[in-house]
Amino acid sequence: MSDAVDYLKAYAERAVCKARSMRPGRRKLLQRAVGRVYHWLSKEAAMGSNVDHIDDFRAARDAEKAIEARERV
């Protein structure tokens, strides 16, 4: 396994654990979706080039940051 796969799996675990601790609602659903995206990216990175999905990773990370920012408000 490459480092990218391990990092993406760690991001997926963290996102799912964060979603489990949230109250039911839209933000929880969005956080779970982010976790699914990270999990999908880890599967894709295991099969092919890691560089191909860097834009997808950045988009998922930005979405997760947006969810956190809305949670603070």
C-alpha positions in Angstrom: 0.0 0.0 0.0 1.1 3.5 -0.7 1.2 6.4 1.8 -1.7 8.1 0.0 -4.0 5.1 0.6 -3.2 5.2 4.3 -3.7 8.9 4.6 -7.0 8.8 2.8 -8.2 5.9 5.0 -7.3 8.0 8.0 -9.2 10.9 6.7 -12.2 8.7 6.0 -12.1 7.3 9.5 -11.8 10.7 11.1 -14.7 12.1 9.0 -17.0 9.1 9.9 -16.2 9.4 13.6 -16.9 13.1 13.4 -20.2 12.5 11.8 -21.1 9.9 14.4 -20.7 12.5 17.1 -22.9 15.1 15.4 -26.5 15.7 16.0 -28.9 14.4 13.3 -29.4 16.8 10.5 -28.0 18.1 7.2 -24.5 18.7 8.5 -24.3 15.1 9.7 -25.4 13.9 6.3 -22.8 16.1 4.6 -20.1 14.9 6.9 -20.9 11.3 6.2 -20.8 12.1 2.5 -17.4 13.5 2.9 -16.3 10.3 4.7 -17.6 8.3 1.8 -15.7 10.4 -0.7 -12.5 9.9 1.2 -13.1 6.1 1.3 -13.8 6.0 -2.4 -10.6 8.0 -3.0 -8.6 5.6 -0.9 -9.9 2.7 -3.0 -9.1 4.5 -6.3 -5.6 5.4 -5.0 -4.9 1.8 -4.2 -5.6 0.8 -7.8 -3.9 3.6 -9.8 -1.9 6.7 -9.7 -2.2 8.9 -6.6 -1.8 12.1 -8.4 -5.0 11.6 -10.6 -7.3 12.2 -7.6 -5.6 15.1 -5.9 -8.3 17.6 -7.1 -11.0 15.3 -5.7 -9.2 15.1 -2.4 -8.9 18.9 -2.2 -12.6 19.3 -3.0 -13.5 16.9 -0.2 -11.2 18.6 2.2 -12.7 22.0 1.3 -16.2 20.6 1.8 -15.2 19.3 5.2 -13.8 22.7 6.2 -17.0 24.4 5.1 -19.0 22.0 7.2 -16.8 22.8 10.2 -17.1 26.6 9.6 -20.9 26.4 9.5 -20.9 24.3 12.6 -19.1 27.1 14.5 -21.6 29.8 13.5 
